[in-house]
Amino acid sequence: EGVNTRVTELDAVQEHDTQDIYGVMVDTQGRHIEIFQRVEALVDDCQYHYETGRLVDQEARCSREGWAHSIGLSSAVHFELQRDI
């Protein structure tokens, strides 16, 4: 009878430990899913930031070209006015 009691106790301990391990596995899996989702969001953000930077650079380039063109026109007009005087 002592052996049966001990086996029953060990079985209960094993069942409890198994449930604890399953709980840890589920928690770990949940954390892995959360981390994966965060990484995906960061990758998406990185792509959006890259695209935003590219657009800002393009806009700055167009602004510089427009400014240079307007300076050129202003100089041409000034030259024409000076010539007519």
Helices and strands as residue ranges (DSSP letters): H 2-84
